[in-house]
């Protein structure tokens, strides 16, 4: 995934914003990302992509 790629279309949130929040706040779940950024809280279609980002970082 490209860093500035929009991950959450509903809330217009890009990968770099998600990454920054994950690193800054040490987020480990899709639910935590949603709480902090509202990513994945609209239609939910991007939750798999958010989980993939978390897996990249945490594995």
C-alpha positions as CSV (number, residue, x, y, z in Angstrom):
1,X,0.0,0.0,0.0
2,X,1.2,3.5,-0.8
3,X,1.6,5.8,2.2
4,X,-0.8,8.5,1.0
5,X,-3.4,6.0,-0.2
6,X,-6.8,6.6,1.1
7,X,-7.7,3.6,3.3
8,X,-11.0,4.8,4.8
9,X,-13.1,6.4,2.0
10,X,-16.0,7.2,4.3
11,X,-13.8,9.4,6.6
12,X,-11.1,10.3,4.0
13,X,-8.3,8.8,6.1
14,X,-5.0,7.8,4.4
15,X,-2.5,5.1,5.4
16,X,0.1,7.6,6.7
17,X,-2.4,9.0,9.2
18,X,-3.3,5.5,10.4
19,X,0.4,4.6,10.7
20,X,1.2,7.8,12.6
21,X,-1.6,7.1,15.1
22,X,-0.7,3.5,15.5
23,X,3.0,4.3,16.3
24,X,2.2,7.3,18.5
25,X,-0.5,5.7,20.6
26,X,0.7,2.1,20.3
27,X,-2.6,0.9,18.9
28,X,-3.0,-2.9,18.3
29,X,-6.6,-3.4,17.2
30,X,-8.9,-2.2,14.5
31,X,-11.3,-1.0,17.2
32,X,-8.6,1.2,18.7
33,X,-7.8,2.8,15.4
34,X,-11.5,3.4,14.9
35,X,-11.8,5.1,18.2
36,X,-8.8,7.4,17.6
37,X,-9.3,8.2,13.9
38,X,-12.9,7.1,13.1
39,X,-11.3,4.9,10.4
40,X,-13.4,1.9,9.8
41,X,-16.4,3.2,11.6
42,X,-18.5,4.2,8.6
43,X,-19.4,1.3,6.3
44,X,-16.6,-0.9,7.8
45,X,-15.3,-1.9,4.4
46,X,-11.7,-0.8,5.2
47,X,-11.4,-2.8,8.5
48,X,-9.6,-5.6,6.6
49,X,-7.1,-3.0,5.3
50,X,-6.6,-1.5,8.7
51,X,-6.0,-5.0,10.1
52,X,-3.4,-5.6,7.3
53,X,-1.6,-2.4,8.4
54,X,-1.6,-3.5,12.0
55,X,-0.3,-6.9,11.0
56,X,2.6,-5.4,9.0
57,X,3.6,-3.4,12.1
58,X,3.0,-5.9,14.8
59,X,4.3,-9.1,13.2
